[in-house]
Amino acid sequence: MGRRAKNKQGAPEPLADPDSKKSSVKKLGKRKAEPEDEERPGKKIKEDKKAAVKEGTKRKVTFADQKKPEGKKGKGANEIVKKNKEVDGSEDERSSDGWEDVDEDGDLTAEAKVLFNDSDGKGEDEWNQFNMEGEEDDDPLRGPIEELDLGSDDEDESDGEVLVGKLRSRRSKQQERPEKIIPTVSDDSDEDSGDESDGPITMTNMEARSHALDARAAREAELDMEEMQRAAEGDGEDDLDVDMESIDGEGFVLPTVEEREEQKKAGGPDVNLVQRRMRQCVRVLGNFKKLNRGRARTEYVDQLVSDIASYYGYNEFLTEKLFNLFPVAEAIEFFEANEVPRPVTIRTNTLRTRRRDLAQALINRGVNLEPIGKWTNVGLQVFESTVPIGATPEYLAGHYMLQAASSFLPVIALSPQPNERVLDMASAPGGKTTHMAALMQNTGVVFANDANKARTKSLTANVHRLGCKNVVVCSYDGREFPKVIGGFDRILLDAPCSGTGVISKDASVKVNKASHTALLCSLSLADCTIFQSERDFMLLSHLQKQLILCAIDSVNPSSKTGGYLVYSTCSVTVDENEAVVDYALKKRSNVKLVEAGLEFGRPGFTSYRGKTFHQSVSMTRRFYPHVHNMDGFFVAKFKVEKPVKTKKADEEETTDITAEAIEQDAGFDSEEDKQYIERGYRMKWSNRPR
Ligand SMILES: C[S@@+](CC[C@H](N)C(=O)[O-])C[C@H]1O[C@@H](n2cnc3c(N)ncnc32)[C@H](O)[C@@H]1O
């Protein structure tokens, strides 16, 4: 385990807290800070609960507690009991302000009105999130979804394990977690101290934060360019007299390669030294022109990558791969964010209940929660709970799914419509399948496929628990479609992947052990072994490319209502995302990328380390833990048109999903490649009942 990893984990930061006035969260370390007490309703509940326990009173906690504006809080248990009477219907002073449009389903709604009603009207917007006009209309940006871990799947595996104790222990560990250890360039840069980078990351400011990071990336790129030019001109000697003491109050000499090797052999340098050196390298790289001390940029980068690997506990190959995705300072923010758990979130199952009813039921059980954000009308973020979130009566009755917020995204992008015929090509344990079924209001049909038969058990269990009646579960290798069945209006390919977006949930990804995530997110150990080289990623990318072509070919281009494919992964590597999408565009002239219809997310790369992708790849969306406070995720949406049949196209059809295409992209030897494909088939089919 990495040195830094030992310090984890902090409690989840609120996913979206649009009205929060929390102090700066620009530095990730500060994200650990509790929000201002007065500003965060959940905090108030906690305090009231403590007070109630002290007084020996038992009480329910209501939205009213949460909603109470500052200055009106603190009336304590009596006030809360009064509100609870209202919930129980014993008091009937109900206002219908703002509720008429959704008040159509009985007592609970009416009672909820009372709970949400605020005498002075403050905070109405926030709380109206529970009352989204037409919450039940499941529109694409306000739909349900599911899952918790593993980028897409941990839900059923962790059912019942998400206990209060677990949530609490995360909290208490958070308190142990030191302040941010590595201040990054942004931390002390005046340029970044603007509004857009202050405060917590919320759904409302994430766009601006994201732009600020992009701007910083551009500035760093410019600096890099200047430095390279100076180096080429032999300039820079005069910078050698810069006093490195000023960097960090101490001298800093980059060790030579030999010294580094020596240090490694001796068990590595002391953790404090590593921290200091990382900080120093980040600073030098952020102002290389002045601070380089005559050493090459690559030397600092190598040192930093090596230190990140040892500090956070990654293998060096993966460290470099992830490091290269970001400007230097932002890379540190990414690695830091992977040490902090993402918020615990649940998706309301609209086939069984409505979000505000669910929220009320859970609050009554002592769960401290809030709506995730305006972009979803079915998500709730759980801050704290006195009951196991995976074992409440509501959970068992299928009123919600434990699901990471990021996994809402591909289903929102796919936007399946009632009465359509939909395929979820890699679906277990079914978070997204059940979300789709709900959006389709239990009409039409969802084929929920997963190559791993064992995993279809949890899929089936979830389908039953959530009351999905339009789902057919099957277990084929996705590469067998469309031979098995085709002509779908929409397809979701939530592809098996390396899980580099979900490191905060599964630290074993850091060393690419064939772990929980690898097993769950990918086909098999054989296909998703240990990612310790470029080639390992190519193998995975290869499978993803095969699957995406099969998915495209399974879409009905003449669909009257759809004709869409969404490709997603819980990974942030370019090989598994943009490269796969670009490959599909090259191989299938009848598909084009379209906007995913998501309100946030960074555009996909159109060029990356010497590779260029189709310009439209910028329509894909990337999500990052340090930017969006959700798991790393990738979403691309394609529109499938009718293919123009040519002889050449027919010929291609027979070859391009095997080795030829991958060869071209990855420099594979087709013969060798064939072995992997065959091996994959053998592995899958040998255990398969005929
Ligand atoms: C990221 S997980 C899917 C999570 C799921 N969509 C959800 O939301 O719960 C990837 C899944 O792909 C399955 N898988 C791996 N290789 C496959 C293949 N060749 N065909 C179909 N499914 C495959 C794995 O068993 C795994 O369940």
The ligand as an SDF file (V2000), in Angstrom:
LIG
                    3D

 27 29  0  0  0  0  0  0  0  0999 V2000
  -18.8730   -2.2230  -16.0310 C   0  0  0  0  0  0  0  0  0  0  0  0
  -19.6110   -3.7230  -15.7410 S   0  0  0  0  0  0  0  0  0  0  0  0
  -21.3020   -3.4470  -16.1340 C   0  0  0  0  0  0  0  0  0  0  0  0
  -22.0740   -2.7710  -15.0600 C   0  0  0  0  0  0  0  0  0  0  0  0
  -23.5460   -2.6570  -15.3750 C   0  0  0  0  0  0  0  0  0  0  0  0
  -23.7780   -1.9800  -16.6210 N   0  0  0  0  0  0  0  0  0  0  0  0
  -24.3210   -1.9410  -14.2900 C   0  0  0  0  0  0  0  0  0  0  0  0
  -24.6410   -0.7980  -14.4370 O   0  0  0  0  0  0  0  0  0  0  0  0
  -24.6020   -2.5380  -13.2620 O   0  0  0  0  0  0  0  0  0  0  0  0
  -19.0830   -4.6120  -17.1450 C   0  0  0  0  0  0  0  0  0  0  0  0
  -19.7520   -5.9340  -17.3090 C   0  0  0  0  0  0  0  0  0  0  0  0
  -19.3310   -6.4560  -18.5510 O   0  0  0  0  0  0  0  0  0  0  0  0
  -19.4060   -7.8560  -18.4630 C   0  0  0  0  0  0  0  0  0  0  0  0
  -18.6560   -8.3670  -19.6130 N   0  0  0  0  0  0  0  0  0  0  0  0
  -17.3290   -8.5320  -19.7360 C   0  0  0  0  0  0  0  0  0  0  0  0
  -17.0290   -8.9760  -20.9540 N   0  0  0  0  0  0  0  0  0  0  0  0
  -18.1900   -9.0800  -21.6320 C   0  0  0  0  0  0  0  0  0  0  0  0
  -18.5370   -9.4950  -22.9420 C   0  0  0  0  0  0  0  0  0  0  0  0
  -17.6130   -9.8950  -23.8020 N   0  0  0  0  0  0  0  0  0  0  0  0
  -19.8350   -9.4760  -23.2940 N   0  0  0  0  0  0  0  0  0  0  0  0
  -20.7850   -9.0790  -22.4310 C   0  0  0  0  0  0  0  0  0  0  0  0
  -20.5140   -8.7040  -21.1740 N   0  0  0  0  0  0  0  0  0  0  0  0
  -19.2350   -8.6990  -20.7790 C   0  0  0  0  0  0  0  0  0  0  0  0
  -18.8350   -8.1320  -17.0950 C   0  0  0  0  0  0  0  0  0  0  0  0
  -19.2430   -9.3960  -16.6290 O   0  0  0  0  0  0  0  0  0  0  0  0
  -19.3990   -6.9980  -16.2910 C   0  0  0  0  0  0  0  0  0  0  0  0
  -20.5490   -7.3790  -15.6150 O   0  0  0  0  0  0  0  0  0  0  0  0
  1  2  1  0
  2  3  1  0
  2 10  1  0
  3  4  1  0
  4  5  1  0
  5  6  1  0
  5  7  1  0
  7  8  2  0
  7  9  1  0
 10 11  1  0
 11 12  1  0
 11 26  1  0
 12 13  1  0
 13 14  1  0
 13 24  1  0
 14 15  1  0
 14 23  1  0
 15 16  2  0
 16 17  1  0
 17 18  1  0
 17 23  2  0
 18 19  1  0
 18 20  2  0
 20 21  1  0
 21 22  2  0
 22 23  1  0
 24 25  1  0
 24 26  1  0
 26 27  1  0
M  CHG  2   2   1   9  -1
M  END
$$$$
